[in-house]
Amino acid sequence: MASVDTFQPRPIATVGDFFALLKPRVMSLVVFTGLAGIVVAPAPVHPLIAFTALLCIAVGAGASGALNMAYDSDIDAVMARTATRPIPMGRIDRGTVLGFGYTLSIASVALMGLFVNFAAAGLLAFTIFFYVGVYTLWLKRRTPQNIVIGGLSGALPPAIGWAAVTGSLSLAPLVLVAIVFLWTPPHFWALALFRSDDYARAGVPMLPVVSGKRVTRWNIFLYTLVLVPAGIAPYFLGFAGPVYLACAAGLGAWFLVQSVVVLNERDAVREPAAKRLFGISLLYLFALFAALIVERLAQWM
């Protein structure tokens, strides 16, 4: 009997595959918070400089996402949420993604340094290093505090945007960084609650896997309890107005109430309260930074 050739050629990677490596949804949030840092900064900025800074922030965030996918490709292959990414699906090999990610990392930092300033470039380089080196390669597979410590990388774009305009830092951008930093654990732990089986199967020590869902719910509540007053702080520090205060207070109260609902969740299988909190957390952060941007743009008109 003639043998049957079972060789299957590797699917050809598309532009869409390379774009998916950049984690566009995460990138969009990073760019948005970076834009807030640029707009709130107390100095005029040339539109071309602002555009270049945002482009570098976007490319740097995308490079970090690509490198994260390369180093975590074994994890992604066994998690339902990530199994359709380009590397697990066999559309792009890991080595190509590593080269792609490091090339974009170097290009984004170099462009920021040459055409914006070295302070912003240094912060961008640190952000990429922290996300890839500290979070992805060190913390993610070793400690349930991976999201807490690693969250610093995702919190820094407002500071990068501010530094792109002023060449320095001050209290205001650090407060914005603190808001994103405090927001990250309840946001991702809500996801981890209804995806805990996925993380357990992949061997990632997320808090629900290591300490249980009850401990995770308490941590979500406690972080939210600290986040809400931190979210209101920009108004009392004088760099946000009444529109921001209304958003921060109203959505913060909703966030806190929902965290109490999560704390008392009875359905530990489907986790409907955690799913709602995950959506609310996205709305909360978007609305806060949108209010900052709208208020400052209104002052310019």
C-alpha positions as CSV (number, residue, x, y, z in Angstrom):
1,M,0.0,0.0,0.0
2,A,1.4,3.4,-0.9
3,S,2.2,5.6,2.1
4,V,0.0,8.7,2.6
5,D,1.9,11.9,3.0
6,T,0.5,13.6,6.1
7,F,2.8,16.6,5.9
8,Q,0.9,19.8,6.6
9,P,2.6,23.1,5.6
10,R,2.7,25.9,8.2
11,P,-0.1,28.4,7.6
12,I,1.2,31.7,6.2
13,A,1.3,34.5,8.7
14,T,-0.8,37.5,7.8
15,V,-0.6,41.2,8.8
16,G,-3.5,40.5,11.1
17,D,-1.4,37.8,12.9
18,F,1.4,40.3,13.5
19,F,-1.1,42.9,14.7
20,A,-2.6,40.4,17.1
21,L,0.9,39.9,18.6
22,L,0.8,43.6,19.7
23,K,-2.2,42.9,22.0
24,P,-4.2,45.8,20.5
25,R,-6.8,46.0,23.2
26,V,-4.2,46.4,25.9
27,M,-2.2,48.8,23.7
28,S,-5.3,51.0,23.2
29,L,-5.7,51.4,27.0
30,V,-2.0,52.1,27.4
31,V,-2.1,54.8,24.7
32,F,-5.2,56.3,26.2
33,T,-3.6,56.7,29.7
34,G,-0.4,58.0,28.0
35,L,-2.5,60.6,26.2
36,A,-4.0,61.7,29.5
37,G,-0.4,62.3,30.8
38,I,0.4,64.4,27.7
39,V,-2.8,66.5,27.9
40,V,-2.7,67.1,31.7
41,A,1.0,68.2,31.7
42,P,1.3,71.9,32.5
43,A,3.1,72.9,29.3
44,P,2.3,73.3,25.6
45,V,3.5,70.6,23.3
46,H,3.9,70.5,19.5
47,P,1.3,68.2,18.0
48,L,4.1,66.3,16.1
49,I,5.9,65.7,19.4
50,A,2.7,64.5,21.1
51,F,2.0,62.2,18.1
52,T,5.5,60.8,18.2
53,A,5.3,60.2,21.9
54,L,2.0,58.3,21.6
55,L,3.4,56.3,18.7
56,C,6.4,55.3,20.7
57,I,4.2,54.4,23.7
58,A,2.0,52.3,21.4
59,V,4.9,50.5,19.7
60,G,6.6,49.9,23.0
61,A,3.4,48.4,24.5
62,G,2.9,46.3,21.4
63,A,6.6,45.1,21.6
64,S,6.0,44.1,25.2
65,G,2.9,42.2,24.3
66,A,4.7,40.3,21.5
67,L,7.6,39.4,23.8
68,N,5.1,38.3,26.4
69,M,3.4,36.0,23.9
70,A,6.7,34.5,22.8
71,Y,7.9,33.7,26.3
72,D,4.5,32.5,27.4
73,S,3.6,30.5,24.2
74,D,3.6,27.2,26.2
75,I,1.1,28.7,28.7
76,D,-1.0,30.2,25.9
77,A,-1.3,26.8,24.2
78,V,-3.2,25.2,27.1
79,M,-5.4,28.1,28.1
80,A,-8.8,28.5,26.3
81,R,-8.6,32.3,26.4
82,T,-5.2,32.4,24.6
83,A,-5.1,29.2,22.6
84,T,-6.0,30.9,19.3
85,R,-3.1,33.4,19.5
86,P,-0.7,33.2,16.5
87,I,2.1,31.1,18.1
88,P,-0.1,28.4,19.6
89,M,-2.0,28.2,16.3
90,G,1.3,27.6,14.5
91,R,1.0,30.6,12.2
92,I,4.2,32.3,13.5
93,D,7.2,30.6,15.2
94,R,8.5,31.8,18.5
95,G,11.9,32.9,17.2
96,T,10.3,35.2,14.7
97,V,8.1,36.8,17.4
98,L,11.1,37.3,19.6
99,G,13.0,39.1,16.8
100,F,9.8,41.2,16.0
101,G,9.3,42.1,19.7
102,Y,12.9,43.1,20.4
103,T,13.2,45.1,17.2
104,L,10.1,47.1,18.0
105,S,11.3,47.6,21.6
106,I,14.6,49.1,20.5
107,A,13.0,51.2,17.8
108,S,10.3,52.7,20.1
109,V,12.9,53.7,22.8
110,A,15.3,55.1,20.2
111,L,12.6,57.1,18.5
112,M,11.4,58.5,21.8
113,G,14.9,59.5,22.8
114,L,15.8,61.1,19.4
115,F,12.6,63.0,18.7
116,V,11.0,63.6,22.1
117,N,13.4,63.5,25.1
118,F,15.6,61.1,27.0
119,A,13.5,61.2,30.2
120,A,10.4,59.8,28.4
121,A,12.7,57.3,26.5
122,G,14.2,56.1,29.8
123,L,10.7,55.6,31.3
124,L,9.6,53.7,28.2
125,A,12.7,51.5,28.3
126,F,12.1,50.7,32.0
127,T,8.4,49.9,31.3
128,I,9.3,47.4,28.6
129,F,12.0,45.9,30.8
130,F,9.7,45.6,33.8
131,Y,6.9,43.9,31.8
132,V,9.1,41.5,30.0
133,G,11.9,40.8,32.4
134,V,10.3,41.3,35.8
135,Y,6.7,40.3,35.2
136,T,6.8,37.8,32.3
137,L,10.1,36.0,32.9
138,W,10.3,36.2,36.7
139,L,7.1,36.9,38.6
140,K,4.3,35.4,36.5
141,R,5.2,31.7,37.1
142,R,6.5,32.2,40.6
143,T,4.2,34.2,42.8
144,P,0.4,35.0,43.1
145,Q,1.6,38.6,43.6
146,N,2.6,38.7,39.9
147,I,-0.2,41.1,39.0
148,V,0.4,43.4,41.9
149,I,4.2,43.9,41.3
150,G,4.0,43.5,37.6
151,G,1.2,46.0,37.3
152,L,3.7,48.8,37.6
153,S,4.6,48.4,34.0
154,G,1.0,49.0,32.8
155,A,0.7,51.9,35.2
156,L,3.6,54.0,33.9
157,P,2.2,55.4,30.6
158,P,0.7,58.5,32.2
159,A,4.2,59.3,33.6
160,I,5.8,58.7,30.2
161,G,3.3,61.0,28.5
162,W,3.9,63.7,31.1
163,A,7.7,63.3,30.8
164,A,7.3,63.6,27.0
165,V,6.0,67.1,27.5
166,T,8.0,68.4,30.5
167,G,11.1,66.2,30.5
168,S,10.5,65.5,34.2
169,L,8.1,64.1,36.7
170,S,6.0,65.6,39.5
171,L,3.2,64.6,41.9
172,A,0.4,64.7,39.4
173,P,1.6,62.0,37.0
174,L,2.7,59.8,39.9
175,V,-0.9,60.0,41.3
176,L,-2.2,58.8,37.9
177,V,0.3,56.0,38.0
178,A,-0.9,55.1,41.4
179,I,-4.5,54.9,40.2
180,V,-3.7,52.5,37.4
181,F,-1.4,50.5,39.8
182,L,-4.2,50.1,42.4
183,W,-6.8,49.4,39.6
184,T,-4.8,46.5,38.1
185,P,-5.2,43.8,40.9
186,P,-9.0,44.0,41.3
187,H,-9.3,44.2,37.5
188,F,-7.2,41.1,36.8
189,W,-8.2,39.1,39.8
190,A,-11.9,39.5,38.7
191,L,-10.8,37.9,35.4
192,A,-8.8,35.2,37.3
193,L,-11.9,34.3,39.4
194,F,-13.9,33.2,36.3
195,R,-10.9,31.9,34.5
196,S,-9.3,30.1,37.5
197,D,-9.5,26.7,35.8
198,D,-7.6,28.0,32.8
199,Y,-4.8,29.3,35.0
200,A,-4.7,26.1,37.1
201,R,-4.4,24.0,33.9
202,A,-1.5,26.2,32.7
203,G,0.3,26.2,36.1
204,V,0.1,29.9,36.5
205,P,0.0,30.8,40.3
206,M,-2.8,33.3,40.1
207,L,-4.3,34.2,43.5
208,P,-7.5,32.1,43.1
209,V,-5.4,29.1,42.2
210,V,-2.9,29.4,45.1
211,S,-5.0,30.9,47.9
212,G,-8.5,30.2,46.9
213,K,-11.4,32.3,45.7
214,R,-12.5,33.6,49.1
215,V,-9.0,35.1,49.7
216,T,-9.1,36.6,46.2
217,R,-12.5,38.2,46.8
218,W,-11.3,39.8,49.9
219,N,-8.2,41.2,48.1
220,I,-10.4,42.6,45.4
221,F,-12.5,44.4,48.0
222,L,-9.5,45.8,49.9
223,Y,-7.7,47.0,46.8
224,T,-11.0,48.7,45.6
225,L,-11.4,50.3,49.0
226,V,-8.0,52.0,48.5
227,L,-8.5,52.7,44.8
228,V,-11.7,54.7,45.1
229,P,-10.2,57.6,47.3
230,A,-7.1,57.5,45.2
231,G,-9.2,57.9,42.1
232,I,-10.8,61.1,43.6
233,A,-7.4,62.5,44.6
234,P,-6.7,64.4,41.3
235,Y,-9.6,66.7,42.0
236,F,-8.4,67.7,45.5
237,L,-4.8,68.0,44.2
238,G,-6.1,70.6,41.7
239,F,-5.4,69.0,38.3
240,A,-8.9,67.7,37.7
241,G,-12.3,69.4,37.7
242,P,-15.9,68.7,38.6
243,V,-16.6,66.4,35.6
244,Y,-13.7,64.2,36.7
245,L,-14.9,64.3,40.3
246,A,-18.4,63.2,39.3
247,C,-17.0,60.3,37.3
248,A,-14.5,59.2,39.9
249,A,-17.1,59.4,42.8
250,G,-20.0,57.9,40.9
251,L,-18.1,55.1,39.2
252,G,-15.9,54.5,42.2
253,A,-19.0,53.9,44.3
254,W,-20.4,51.5,41.7
255,F,-17.0,49.7,41.6
256,L,-16.9,49.4,45.4
257,V,-20.5,48.2,45.6
258,Q,-19.8,45.6,43.0
259,S,-16.7,44.4,44.8
260,V,-18.9,43.8,47.8
261,V,-21.2,41.7,45.6
262,V,-18.2,39.8,44.5
263,L,-17.2,39.3,48.1
264,N,-20.6,37.7,48.8
265,E,-20.8,35.7,45.5
266,R,-22.6,32.4,45.9
267,D,-22.0,31.0,42.3
268,A,-18.4,30.0,42.5
269,V,-18.6,28.1,39.2
270,R,-19.9,30.8,36.7
271,E,-18.8,33.8,38.8
272,P,-21.3,36.3,37.3
273,A,-20.4,39.0,39.8
274,A,-16.7,38.8,38.9
275,K,-17.6,39.1,35.2
276,R,-19.6,42.2,35.9
277,L,-16.8,43.7,38.0
278,F,-14.4,43.0,35.2
279,G,-16.5,45.1,32.8
280,I,-17.1,47.8,35.4
281,S,-13.4,48.1,36.0
282,L,-12.7,48.8,32.4
283,L,-15.4,51.4,32.2
284,Y,-14.1,53.0,35.5
285,L,-10.6,53.5,34.2
286,F,-11.6,54.6,30.8
287,A,-14.1,57.2,32.2
288,L,-11.6,58.6,34.6
289,F,-8.9,59.3,32.0
290,A,-11.5,60.4,29.5
291,A,-12.8,63.0,32.0
292,L,-9.2,64.3,32.5
293,I,-8.7,64.6,28.8
294,V,-12.1,66.3,28.1
295,E,-11.7,68.8,30.9
296,R,-8.2,69.8,29.7
297,L,-9.3,70.1,26.1
298,A,-12.2,72.2,27.1
299,Q,-9.9,74.6,28.8
300,W,-7.9,75.0,25.6
301,M,-11.0,76.0,23.6
